[in-house]
Amino acid sequence: MTVHEWVEQRAHTAPGTLVSAMLDALSEDARLPAERAGDACVAAAARALDRIVTEHRFERDSALPLLAVDALATLAFEHAAEYGPSVQAISAAAARGIHALGTSSLARV
């Protein structure tokens, strides 16, 4: 199973436009094995958030990309909870995600 398939499976009840935005944000990382979905989702969310901030896309028409960032971050934590062997592993994954998202957005503000 690939990251693409894993995301589609987890997001099957989400609106199609949101799933498409998530998969677009994943880009080439969507081809990675599903075991790497957590890191791929965090990286895609960080890239997408960086793009939003860099391009000063703070208007209503940027809601979908921002929702995709949120959904990808949520899926990353879901992946960590599902595949993490321990509470410490889940905490470490959460810390990496928070760092990646915080670093990209704060560096641009």
Buried (B, 14 or more C-beta within 10 A) or exposed (E): EBBBEBBBEBBEEBEEEBBEBBBEBBEEBBEBEBEBBBBBBBBBBBBBBBBBBEEEEEEEEBEBBBBBBBBBBBBBBBBBBEBBEEEEEBEEBBEBBEEBBEEBBEEBE
